[in-house]
Amino acid sequence: MKHVSILVPQHAVLAAVEDPRYMLTMVNGFLQDSGHPPLFDIHLVGTTRQVELHDSRFTVNVDTLIDDVKKTDLVFVPAITGDLHEAIEANRSLYPWIVNQYRNGAEVASLCIGAFLLASTGLLDNRQCSSHWQTANDFRIMFPDVTLVDDRIITEDHGLYTSGGANSYWNLLLYLVERYTDRKTAITAAKVFAIDIDRTSQSHFIMFRGQTRHGDEHVRKAQDFIEENYQERLTVDQLANLVAIGRRSFERRFKNATRNTVNEYIQRVKIEVAKKQLEQGSKQVAEVMYDVGYSDTKTFRQIFKRITGLTPVDYRNKYSRQHP
Protein backbone atom coordinates (compact mmCIF):
# COMPACT_ATOMS: atom_id res chain seq x y z
CA MET A 1 0.00 0.00 0.00
CA LYS A 2 1.27 3.46 -0.91
CA HIS A 3 1.05 6.13 1.77
CA VAL A 4 -0.08 9.40 0.18
CA SER A 5 0.20 12.77 1.91
CA ILE A 6 -1.86 15.58 0.39
CA LEU A 7 -0.65 18.78 1.98
CA VAL A 8 -3.16 21.42 3.00
CA PRO A 9 -1.03 24.56 3.03
CA GLN A 10 -2.15 28.05 3.88
CA HIS A 11 -3.59 29.80 0.78
CA ALA A 12 -4.28 26.44 -0.90
CA VAL A 13 -6.84 26.13 -3.70
CA LEU A 14 -9.54 23.87 -2.24
CA ALA A 15 -10.09 21.94 -5.49
CA ALA A 16 -6.38 21.14 -5.71
CA VAL A 17 -6.62 19.51 -2.27
CA GLU A 18 -9.80 17.59 -2.95
CA ASP A 19 -9.18 16.50 -6.55
CA PRO A 20 -6.13 14.27 -5.91
CA ARG A 21 -7.93 12.77 -2.90
CA TYR A 22 -11.01 12.11 -5.01
CA MET A 23 -9.05 10.68 -7.95
CA LEU A 24 -6.99 8.27 -5.85
CA THR A 25 -10.04 7.21 -3.84
CA MET A 26 -11.85 6.39 -7.08
CA VAL A 27 -8.81 4.47 -8.33
CA ASN A 28 -8.90 2.38 -5.16
CA GLY A 29 -12.50 1.56 -6.09
CA PHE A 30 -11.54 0.64 -9.67
CA LEU A 31 -8.90 -1.74 -8.33
CA GLN A 32 -11.32 -3.36 -5.93
CA ASP A 33 -13.90 -3.77 -8.69
CA SER A 34 -11.33 -5.69 -10.73
CA GLY A 35 -10.47 -7.99 -7.82
CA HIS A 36 -7.36 -6.20 -6.54
CA PRO A 37 -6.77 -4.62 -3.13
CA PRO A 38 -6.83 -0.81 -2.83
CA LEU A 39 -3.41 0.73 -3.38
CA PHE A 40 -3.49 4.23 -1.89
CA ASP A 41 -3.66 5.10 1.81
CA ILE A 42 -4.62 8.76 1.52
CA HIS A 43 -4.13 11.42 4.20
CA LEU A 44 -4.73 15.16 4.27
CA VAL A 45 -1.73 16.60 6.10
CA GLY A 46 -1.19 20.06 7.57
CA THR A 47 0.55 22.04 10.27
CA THR A 48 -2.74 22.60 12.12
CA ARG A 49 -5.84 20.46 12.59
CA GLN A 50 -7.97 22.91 10.65
CA VAL A 51 -6.95 25.07 7.71
CA GLU A 52 -9.18 27.91 6.57
CA LEU A 53 -9.13 28.55 2.83
CA HIS A 54 -10.47 31.15 0.42
CA ASP A 55 -10.87 33.96 2.96
CA SER A 56 -12.26 31.53 5.57
CA ARG A 57 -15.15 30.47 3.34
CA PHE A 58 -14.04 26.84 3.67
CA THR A 59 -12.40 24.89 6.46
CA VAL A 60 -10.44 21.71 5.81
CA ASN A 61 -10.03 19.24 8.65
CA VAL A 62 -6.72 17.46 8.15
CA ASP A 63 -6.22 13.81 9.01
CA THR A 64 -2.67 14.11 10.29
CA LEU A 65 -0.20 16.76 11.39
CA ILE A 66 3.09 16.82 9.48
CA ASP A 67 5.11 16.07 12.62
CA ASP A 68 3.22 12.79 12.95
CA VAL A 69 4.05 11.65 9.41
CA LYS A 70 7.45 10.02 9.72
CA LYS A 71 7.42 8.26 6.34
CA THR A 72 5.29 8.68 3.24
CA ASP A 73 5.54 7.53 -0.38
CA LEU A 74 3.94 10.38 -2.31
CA VAL A 75 3.46 14.03 -1.37
CA PHE A 76 1.07 16.37 -3.19
CA VAL A 77 1.69 20.11 -3.03
CA PRO A 78 -1.59 21.78 -4.12
CA ALA A 79 -2.00 24.97 -6.08
CA ILE A 80 -2.10 28.19 -4.09
CA THR A 81 -4.04 31.39 -4.52
CA GLY A 82 -3.64 35.04 -3.61
CA ASP A 83 -0.37 36.90 -3.16
CA LEU A 84 2.45 34.50 -4.04
CA HIS A 85 4.98 36.04 -1.67
CA GLU A 86 2.52 35.85 1.24
CA ALA A 87 1.70 32.22 0.42
CA ILE A 88 5.37 31.25 0.28
CA GLU A 89 6.09 32.97 3.58
CA ALA A 90 3.01 31.51 5.30
CA ASN A 91 4.08 27.95 4.47
CA ARG A 92 7.76 28.02 5.43
CA SER A 93 7.21 25.40 8.14
CA LEU A 94 6.30 22.85 5.44
CA TYR A 95 9.53 23.08 3.46
CA PRO A 96 11.90 21.15 5.76
CA TRP A 97 9.32 18.36 6.04
CA ILE A 98 8.95 18.11 2.24
CA VAL A 99 12.72 18.01 1.80
CA ASN A 100 13.10 15.38 4.52
CA GLN A 101 10.40 13.17 3.01
CA TYR A 102 11.98 13.43 -0.44
CA ARG A 103 15.40 12.50 0.93
CA ASN A 104 13.79 9.52 2.65
CA GLY A 105 12.48 8.22 -0.66
CA ALA A 106 9.12 9.94 -1.17
CA GLU A 107 8.11 11.33 -4.54
CA VAL A 108 6.73 14.88 -4.60
CA ALA A 109 4.16 16.31 -7.03
CA SER A 110 3.13 19.95 -7.26
CA LEU A 111 -0.13 20.97 -8.90
CA CYS A 112 -0.25 24.13 -11.01
CA ILE A 113 1.31 27.05 -9.10
CA GLY A 114 1.95 24.80 -6.14
CA ALA A 115 5.28 24.78 -8.00
CA PHE A 116 6.08 28.04 -6.18
CA LEU A 117 5.96 26.17 -2.87
CA LEU A 118 7.93 23.22 -4.19
CA ALA A 119 10.55 25.55 -5.67
CA SER A 120 10.82 27.30 -2.30
CA THR A 121 12.21 24.08 -0.83
CA GLY A 122 15.22 24.23 -3.14
CA LEU A 123 14.46 20.76 -4.52
CA LEU A 124 13.81 22.13 -8.01
CA ASP A 125 17.10 24.01 -8.31
CA ASN A 126 18.85 23.09 -11.58
CA ARG A 127 15.84 21.03 -12.62
CA GLN A 128 12.96 21.52 -15.06
CA CYS A 129 9.53 22.51 -13.83
CA SER A 130 6.02 23.18 -15.18
CA SER A 131 3.53 25.65 -13.78
CA HIS A 132 0.76 27.96 -14.93
CA TRP A 133 1.83 30.01 -17.96
CA GLN A 134 0.18 33.11 -16.46
CA THR A 135 2.68 33.25 -13.59
CA ALA A 136 5.72 32.30 -15.67
CA ASN A 137 7.39 35.70 -15.47
CA ASP A 138 6.98 35.83 -11.68
CA PHE A 139 8.33 32.31 -11.34
CA ARG A 140 11.45 33.04 -13.38
CA ILE A 141 12.19 36.16 -11.33
CA MET A 142 11.69 34.41 -7.99
CA PHE A 143 13.45 31.14 -8.88
CA PRO A 144 16.21 31.86 -11.41
CA ASP A 145 17.91 28.53 -10.66
CA VAL A 146 14.88 26.53 -11.86
CA THR A 147 14.29 25.92 -15.57
CA LEU A 148 10.62 26.67 -16.21
CA VAL A 149 9.18 24.93 -19.27
CA ASP A 150 5.86 26.72 -19.36
CA ASP A 151 4.59 24.91 -22.47
CA ARG A 152 4.77 21.48 -20.81
CA ILE A 153 1.81 19.82 -19.08
CA ILE A 154 4.00 17.51 -16.99
CA THR A 155 7.64 17.40 -15.95
CA GLU A 156 9.30 14.53 -14.13
CA ASP A 157 12.80 14.75 -12.71
CA HIS A 158 14.14 12.21 -10.19
CA GLY A 159 10.84 11.72 -8.37
CA LEU A 160 9.78 15.37 -8.57
CA TYR A 161 6.65 16.02 -10.65
CA THR A 162 5.10 19.31 -11.68
CA SER A 163 2.08 20.17 -13.79
CA GLY A 164 0.92 22.97 -16.04
CA GLY A 165 -1.79 25.49 -15.33
CA ALA A 166 -5.19 25.07 -13.72
CA ASN A 167 -6.97 21.85 -14.78
CA SER A 168 -3.78 20.51 -16.38
CA TYR A 169 -3.02 18.86 -13.06
CA TRP A 170 -5.63 16.22 -13.89
CA ASN A 171 -3.19 14.97 -16.54
CA LEU A 172 -0.47 14.71 -13.90
CA LEU A 173 -2.87 12.78 -11.67
CA LEU A 174 -3.53 10.34 -14.53
CA TYR A 175 0.19 10.06 -15.17
CA LEU A 176 0.81 9.14 -11.55
CA VAL A 177 -2.09 6.68 -11.54
CA GLU A 178 -0.53 4.90 -14.52
CA ARG A 179 2.90 4.98 -12.88
CA TYR A 180 1.62 3.44 -9.65
CA THR A 181 -0.90 1.03 -11.19
CA ASP A 182 -1.07 0.32 -14.93
CA ARG A 183 -2.25 1.73 -18.26
CA LYS A 184 -5.62 0.00 -18.06
CA THR A 185 -6.47 1.63 -14.73
CA ALA A 186 -5.30 5.03 -15.99
CA ILE A 187 -7.52 4.71 -19.06
CA THR A 188 -10.47 3.80 -16.84
CA ALA A 189 -9.83 6.89 -14.73
CA ALA A 190 -9.48 9.05 -17.85
CA LYS A 191 -12.85 7.85 -19.14
CA VAL A 192 -14.65 8.20 -15.83
CA PHE A 193 -13.28 11.72 -15.26
CA ALA A 194 -13.59 12.63 -18.98
CA ILE A 195 -9.94 13.65 -19.27
CA ASP A 196 -7.98 13.68 -22.53
CA ILE A 197 -5.20 11.25 -21.59
CA ASP A 198 -1.63 11.82 -22.84
CA ARG A 199 -2.09 15.55 -23.40
CA THR A 200 1.46 16.90 -23.16
CA SER A 201 1.37 20.57 -24.15
CA GLN A 202 -0.41 23.70 -22.93
CA SER A 203 1.17 25.84 -25.67
CA HIS A 204 -2.08 26.83 -27.35
CA PHE A 205 -3.43 28.13 -24.02
CA ILE A 206 -0.49 30.48 -23.45
CA MET A 207 -1.11 34.20 -23.90
CA PHE A 208 2.29 35.80 -24.40
CA ARG A 209 3.06 38.61 -21.98
CA GLY A 210 6.57 39.88 -22.40
CA GLN A 211 8.66 40.27 -19.25
CA THR A 212 8.76 44.01 -18.57
CA ARG A 213 9.63 44.19 -14.87
CA HIS A 214 13.36 44.16 -15.41
CA GLY A 215 14.51 47.76 -15.02
CA ASP A 216 16.42 47.99 -18.33
CA GLU A 217 14.90 51.04 -20.02
CA HIS A 218 16.73 50.43 -23.30
CA VAL A 219 15.30 46.92 -23.56
CA ARG A 220 11.85 48.19 -22.57
CA LYS A 221 12.04 50.80 -25.35
CA ALA A 222 12.85 48.02 -27.84
CA GLN A 223 9.97 45.90 -26.50
CA ASP A 224 7.54 48.78 -26.91
CA PHE A 225 8.74 49.33 -30.47
CA ILE A 226 8.26 45.64 -31.33
CA GLU A 227 4.73 45.60 -29.93
CA GLU A 228 3.78 48.81 -31.74
CA ASN A 229 5.31 47.75 -35.08
CA TYR A 230 4.66 44.00 -35.14
CA GLN A 231 3.41 44.25 -38.75
CA GLU A 232 6.87 45.30 -39.95
CA ARG A 233 9.88 43.13 -40.75
CA LEU A 234 11.94 43.94 -37.69
CA THR A 235 15.62 43.10 -37.35
CA VAL A 236 18.03 42.92 -34.45
CA ASP A 237 20.27 45.56 -36.04
CA GLN A 238 17.31 47.92 -36.42
CA LEU A 239 16.38 47.59 -32.75
CA ALA A 240 19.98 47.88 -31.55
CA ASN A 241 20.34 51.10 -33.54
CA LEU A 242 17.04 52.36 -32.12
CA VAL A 243 18.41 52.21 -28.57
CA ALA A 244 21.98 53.11 -29.58
CA ILE A 245 23.59 49.92 -28.25
CA GLY A 246 25.99 47.59 -30.04
CA ARG A 247 24.28 44.52 -31.45
CA ARG A 248 26.10 41.96 -29.29
CA SER A 249 25.55 43.93 -26.08
CA PHE A 250 21.91 44.56 -26.99
CA GLU A 251 21.23 40.86 -27.64
CA ARG A 252 22.80 39.91 -24.31
CA ARG A 253 20.86 42.52 -22.34
CA PHE A 254 17.61 41.66 -24.10
CA LYS A 255 17.93 37.95 -23.32
CA ASN A 256 18.87 38.63 -19.69
CA ALA A 257 15.90 40.97 -19.24
CA THR A 258 13.13 39.11 -21.10
CA ARG A 259 14.30 35.45 -21.05
CA ASN A 260 13.83 35.51 -24.85
CA THR A 261 16.21 36.24 -27.66
CA VAL A 262 15.30 39.29 -29.73
CA ASN A 263 14.05 37.16 -32.62
CA GLU A 264 12.05 34.90 -30.28
CA TYR A 265 10.39 37.95 -28.75
CA ILE A 266 9.51 39.38 -32.16
CA GLN A 267 8.02 36.06 -33.23
CA ARG A 268 6.01 35.66 -30.05
CA VAL A 269 4.54 39.16 -30.33
CA LYS A 270 3.57 38.57 -33.96
CA ILE A 271 2.05 35.16 -33.24
CA GLU A 272 0.08 36.51 -30.28
CA VAL A 273 -1.51 39.11 -32.57
CA ALA A 274 -2.16 36.42 -35.18
CA LYS A 275 -3.86 34.23 -32.57
CA LYS A 276 -6.26 37.01 -31.62
CA GLN A 277 -7.15 37.64 -35.27
CA LEU A 278 -7.72 33.95 -35.90
CA GLU A 279 -9.95 33.75 -32.81
CA GLN A 280 -12.16 36.48 -34.29
CA GLY A 281 -12.48 34.36 -37.42
CA SER A 282 -13.19 37.19 -39.84
CA LYS A 283 -9.97 36.78 -41.85
CA GLN A 284 -8.36 34.02 -43.82
CA VAL A 285 -5.04 32.62 -42.58
CA ALA A 286 -3.17 34.30 -45.45
CA GLU A 287 -4.59 37.70 -44.51
CA VAL A 288 -3.57 37.25 -40.91
CA MET A 289 -0.10 36.16 -41.99
CA TYR A 290 0.41 39.37 -44.01
CA ASP A 291 -1.08 41.51 -41.22
CA VAL A 292 1.61 40.38 -38.76
CA GLY A 293 4.50 40.82 -41.17
CA TYR A 294 5.04 37.40 -42.74
CA SER A 295 5.02 36.76 -46.48
CA ASP A 296 6.03 33.09 -46.62
CA THR A 297 3.26 30.63 -45.77
CA LYS A 298 5.60 27.80 -44.82
CA THR A 299 7.64 29.98 -42.44
CA PHE A 300 4.53 31.42 -40.79
CA ARG A 301 3.01 27.97 -40.34
CA GLN A 302 6.21 26.53 -38.85
CA ILE A 303 6.68 29.39 -36.37
CA PHE A 304 3.00 29.39 -35.42
CA LYS A 305 2.99 25.65 -34.74
CA ARG A 306 6.26 25.76 -32.80
CA ILE A 307 4.89 28.43 -30.47
CA THR A 308 1.29 27.25 -30.10
CA GLY A 309 1.48 23.54 -30.82
CA LEU A 310 -1.21 23.93 -33.51
CA THR A 311 -1.22 24.98 -37.15
CA PRO A 312 -2.93 28.33 -37.91
CA VAL A 313 -5.88 26.51 -39.47
CA ASP A 314 -6.25 24.14 -36.51
CA TYR A 315 -6.01 27.04 -34.08
CA ARG A 316 -8.72 28.99 -35.95
CA ASN A 317 -10.97 25.94 -36.10
CA LYS A 318 -10.50 25.33 -32.37
CA TYR A 319 -11.15 28.86 -31.12
CA SER A 320 -13.26 30.68 -33.72
CA ARG A 321 -17.03 30.24 -33.63
CA GLN A 322 -17.12 31.19 -37.28
CA HIS A 323 -15.01 28.14 -38.17
CA PRO A 324 -16.28 25.21 -36.09
N, C-alpha and C positions, 0 to 999 in steps of 0.2 A: 504494500500500500504506500502511496506517495503522500507525504505530508505537505500540504499546500497552505502557505500563509499569505492571505490577501491583506495588505496593509490598509489601514484607515487613517491616513494622515490628516492633519489640519488642512483646510482648503480643498479637500478632495472633491471630485465630481462624483456625485452619488451613483450615477449609472455605471461609472468605471469601477466602482466597488462591487456593485451587485451583479453586473454582467458576467465577469469571470466566475463568480460563485454559482450563478444560474447555469452557465454553460457546463461547468465541470460536474455539477449536480445532475444535470440531464445526461451527460455522458456516462456517469455511474449507472443511471437507469438503463441506457442503451446496452451497456455491458451485461447488466443483470438479465435483461430481456433475451440476450443471446446465450445465456447460460454461464456467464463469467462473473466472478466476484467484482464488486465495485473497486475502483482503483484509487480514487482521490479522497483523502481525509482533509476536508476543507475547513479552515479557520479564519475568521476575521480577527486581525491583530492590530492593536494600537497601544499608545502610551497611557491612555486613560480608558476606563470602562465604558464611557460614553463620549462620542465625538459628535459635536454639532456641526452641520454642514449647511451651505447655502444660506448664510445669514440666519442661522438657527431655525430654519424652516423644517429641517429634518434632523433627527438624532439617530445615530447608529450605535447599537449596543455591540461591542466587540466580544468575541468569545474568549480571547486570551490576551494578556499583556505581554509586550515584547520580552520583558525580563524573564517570563516563564517559558518562553520558547527557546530551548537550548539547541535544538537541531531541527531543521526543516529541509525539504527537498526542492521546493519551488516558491519563490517570493514574487508577488505581484505588487508593482508600484503604480497606483492608479493615476489618472490624469488629475490635474489640479486646476483651480479656477481663481480668478481675481488677480491681484498684484503678484507678479512672479517673485519679486524680491522678498515680499512679506511671507509668501508661502515657503520659500526656501529657508528663511530664517526661523519660521515657526516650527519647522520639522527637523531641526538640527539633531535632536536627540535620537532620530531614527537612523542616521547615517552610520554610526559605528556598528549598530546591530546588523544592518544590511551588509556591510563590509565583512563582518565576522561570519555571517551565515554563508556568504559567497566563498570565503576562504576555507570554510568547513565543508564545501562541496555542493552547496545549494546553487541552483540556477536562478537568475533574476530577470524578470520581464517588466519593462515599463510600458504603460499604455498612453499613447498620444503625448501630451506635454508633461506627463509623469517623468519624461526623459530629463527634465530640469532637476528633479529630485535625484534621479539616479546619477546624473552627471555631477551633482554636488558631492557625491561620495568619493569622487576621484576614480571610480572603477572604469569609467569610459575614456579616461585620458589615453590618447594615442590609439583610439579605436573608432570604428564607424558607428553611426547612430542615426536613427530615424526619429522624426517628431512631426508636429503639425507645421505645414509650410508657412502658415500665417505668422508663426513666432520664430521663423528661421533666423532673421536678422538679430533678434534679441539673443537667441541661443548662441550664435557665433561670437557675439560680443562678450557674453558672460563665460563661455567655455571655449576659448581659442585652442585648447589642446585636444578637443574632440572634433573628429571629422563628421560633419553633418551631411548626410545624403538625403536631402529633403524630397527627392522624387521617389524614394523607395518606400514601399509599404512595410517591409520587415527587414531588420538586420539581425544577424546572429554572429556573435563573436565570443568564443570561449565561454559559453554558458550565459552570456548576457544578451538579452533580446530587447529590441525596441520596435515600436510600431509607428506608422504614419498618423495623420491627423484624424481626429474625431472617430467616426465609426470604422475607420481602418483597423482599429484594434481587434475587431471581430476576426479579421484574417489572421492576426497573430494568435488569437485563441484557437482557431482551427489548426494552425500550424503546430501549436504545442499539443493539441489533442492527437494529431497524427504522430507526432514524435513520441508521445508517451503511450499511445495505444497502437493503432494501425490505420492504413488508408481507408479501409471499409468504415470504420467508426467515424473518421473525420468526414467522409462523404455523407454518412447518415446525419451528422450534426449540421453540415452545410445545408442539406435539404430541409431539415426540420426548422432551422433558423433562417432559411432563405438567403444564404450568403453565397456570393460568387466565389467559389473556392479557387485558389491559385492566382488570385489577383496580385500582381507584384508591383505595380506602379501607381502613384497618385499624381503623375505629371500633368494630366489634363485638368486636374482640379486647381493647380497652382496658379495664383494671380500674382504676376511678378511685381514686386515693390522694391525698387532699388534701394540699397543701403545708403542712407543720407546722413545718419548720425555719426559722422566720422571726424568732423572738424577741419577737413582739408577744403578750403574755399575754392582752390583752383580746380580740384576734382568735382566739387559740387557745381561749379560753373559749367564744366564740360557735360555733366549729367543733365543739367537743365537744357543745354543746347541740343543734346541728343533727343530728349523728350519733346522738345518744341519743333524739331526738324527731322522727325523719324522718316518722313517721306523722301528725304534726300539720300543720296549715296555718300554716306559719311566715311571718312578715313581717319586713321590714327594720326597721321601727319597734320591733317586739317585741325583736329581737336587740340593737338599739342601746340600748334601755332596760335590757336585761339587764346590759350592761357599762357602763352609765352614761356613754355617749358620744353626742354629737349625731349625728343621722342622717347628715349630709353628711360629717362627719369620719370616722365609722365606715365608711361606704361606701368612702371614699378609702383608709383604712388597710387594710380588708379586701382590696381589689383589689391594693394594693401587696404585701401579704403572701402572698396565695394565687394571684395571677394569674387569679382569677375574680371576677366581681361576686358580691354576696351571693346574688342570685336564681339565678345560674348554679350556684353551689356547692350551694344547696339542691336544685336540680333534679338535679344530678349524683349527690348522695348518695342521693336517692330512687330514681333510675333504677338505680343500682348495686345497691340492695337488691332492686328489682324483677327485675333480671337474674338474681340468685341464686335467687329464688323460681321464676322461669320455667325455669331450668335443672333444678330439682328436679322440675318437671312435675306436682306434685300438686295445683295450683290452676289454676282458670280465669283468663284474663287479667283479667276484671272483678274477681275477688277480689284479685288482686295489686294492681290499680290502687287499690282502696279501702285495702288494707293500707299502702300508701306515701303515703296522704294525698291522692289525687286522686279527684274525683267525676265529672268530665266525660271521657267516653271519647275524644272528639275531641282534647281538649287533651293527655291522657296519650299518645295515639298519636303526635301531632305531636312532642312533646318527646322521647319514646322514640326515634323514628326520627331526629330531628335529632342526638341524642347517639350513637346506636349504628349508624346507617345502615340499620337493619332495623326493621320493624314489630314490636310485641310478639309477634304470632302467628308471624311468620317467625323471630324469635329463639328462641321456644320450640321450634318445629319443628326448628331447626338444632341446638340444644344439649341438648334433653331426650330421653332414651331412651324416655320414655313417650309421646312424640309424634313418631314418626319422619316 
